Amino acid sequence: MILLTGFEPFGEDDANPSWLAARRAAELLGAEGIAVEAVQLPCVFGESGTVLTDAIASLNPDVVLCAGLAGGRGRISLERVAINCDDARIPDNKGQRPIDEEVIPGGPAAYFSSLPIKAALRALQIAGIKGEVSQSAGTYVCNHVFYALMHGLASKPGTRGGFVHVPYSPEQLPEGSPTPSMPLESMAEGLAVIARTALHTPADVKMSAGGIR
């Protein structure tokens, strides 16, 4: 059983590609006979983690793959680590703007993704979809959800989980914009590749995907 999540539209945007891609990826996986559910999360500190936790409790998935938007990136970013820090440069959808607050008071400083991110990166490359391993999920609602996910899964050793960022979709950008983007179908196929890899790959592979900054 796979649980996919994406976020509701944020700010003035009419749609969020993370949710559109997650919903479409669920359709692709479901067509293969894989048990899968897609859940939309609010772009709100606290509430987003609660909705995710409730979905996990209800569905008891084997794999949880959460997605969020990282405008300006041109690849699907497999996030390596979630940190116990909310530090919002801008308010969330309910006007909250926590600064230097812990996601989980007293929780560990960080959690690593339990998805096979290197194997998933290789699978993306084989599928011809641009991907990368990212060393930071930021300190906004995406990292908040990622940390809440991994904190919850710490007591569920049978469930693997992690977070990915997707680029803008071309429809979100003005014509001719130099800002990187990715077609929604490619994003959805990428999420399906990652989820499928996580479901069938018990141990990650050794390959270089680090950064120098």
N, C-alpha and C positions, 0 to 999 in steps of 0.2 A: 504494500500500500504506500503510495506516494502522496504527500501533501505539498502543493505548490501555493505560494502566496505572492501577491503584488500589492502595490499601494493604490489608494484612491487618488483622484486628481489633486494636485497641490497648487495653492495660490490661484493664479488666474488661468491655469491650464484647464482645458476641457476634458482631457484624458491623460492617463498615465501609462506609458508604454510598458512599465513593469507588470501592471495588471493585465493589459491586453495580451502581452506575451505569455504570461502565466496561464491565462484562460485558454489561449490557443494551444499551448503546450499540453495542457490537460486533455484537449480534444485529440491531439496527435497520439499521446500515450494511451488514451482510452481506446482508440481505434485499433491498437495493437493487442488489446485484451488485458492491459495493465490496470489494476485498481488505482484510481487517482482522483483526487479532489482539489479544486482550486478555491481559495478563500481570499477575499479582498480585505486588506488591513487599512484602518484609518491612519492618516499621516499625523498622528498625535502621540506625544510622549505618554507613556503609561498605558493608555487605552489600547495602543497597538499591540503591546506585549500581552495584555489581558486577552484580547481577541485571539491571538495566536495560541496562547496557552490553553484556552478553552477548546480550540479546534483540535489541538494535539490530544487533549484528554478525551474528546468525543470520538476521534477517528483512529487513534492509536496507530499512527503510520510507522512504517519501517524507515522511510526517508522523508526529511523535511527540507525543502529548498525554497528559501525566501529570496525575493528579487526586489530591487529598488532602482530608481533612476539616478544616474551620475552624469548629468549634462556636461558635455565637453570631452568625455572619454569616447574613444572610437571602437572599443572592443568590449566583449562580455568579460567582466572582471570577476574572477573567482577570489573571494575575500579569504585571506588566511587567518586573520585574528580579529576578535571583538574585544574592545576595552571597556572597563567599567567607568565610563565617563560620558555624561551628557553636557555638551557645551555648544549651545545653539547660537549661531550667528544671526539667524532670523527666526521669527515665531513659527510655531507649527500651525495646523489648521484650526486650532482653538485658541490661538494667541499665546500659548505657553512658550517661554524662552528660558529654560533652565541653563544656568551657567556653573560649570565646575561642580556638578552634582553627580553622585553615583547612580548608575542604573539600578543596581541592587545594593542597598546599604550594607556594608560589611562583606560584600562578595569579593571573590578573587579579582586581582587587577585585570586579568584577561583570560579569555578562553580561545583555544584554537578550533577552527572548523574540524568536524569529524568526517567530512566528505573526502573522498579521494581526489583532491583538487589537481594533483599532477596528472593522474590518469584521465580526469575529465578534460584537462587542457589538451592532452594528446588526442583525445577523442574529438574535441572541437576542431583541432588542426586537421585531422583526417577527414572530417566532414566539410572542410573548407570554410569554417566559420571563425572569424577573428576572435581570439581570446587571450587572456593574460592572467597571471596570478598577481593580485593586488595585496600590498602589505598594510593597507589602512582603509577601513570602511568609514572613516570620518568620525564625527562626534554628534551627528544629527540623528534623526529618527531611524535611519537605516541601521546605524551601529547600535542604537537602542534595542531594536528588534533582534538583531544578530546576537547581542549579549544576552538578552532575555531568553532567546531560543536555546543557546548553549548552556545557560544556567539551569534551565528546566530539564534539558536532556542529560545533565550531569547525573541525575537520579534515574535515568532511563537508558541503561547501557545497551539495550537492544535497538535503539533508534539513532540513526545518524542524521546530522543536520549541518546546514551552512547557509551562506548568503552570497548572492552575486549581484553585481551592479550591471545594468544595461545602459546603452547610450540613448540619446534622443532618437526618435523616429524621424524620417525625413519630413513628415507632415507637420511636425512641430516647428520647423525652421523656415525662415524666409527663403524664397527661391534664390539660389546662388550663394547661400550662406557658406562660409568656410568651416563652420562648426561641424565636427564629425557626427555622423548618424549611422543608423543601421535599419534596414527594412524590418518591419514587425515580424514577418514570416521567418526571417533569419534568426531573430531573437528567440522566437518560439521554438524553432528547431534546435537552437543552442541550449535552451533550458531543458528540452526533452532529452538531448544528448547527455547533459550533465546528470539529470535525474536517473536516466537509464544506466549510466555508468556507475552511479552510486549504488543502485539496486543490485548490480551484478558484479561489483569489484570489491572483494573483501579486504584487500590491502592495497595501499597506494604504491605507485611506481617511483623510482628514483630518477629524477631528471631535473636539470637546472631551470629554474624559473624565478630566481631571486632578483633583487634590485640593488642599485648602488646609491640610491638616495631615497 
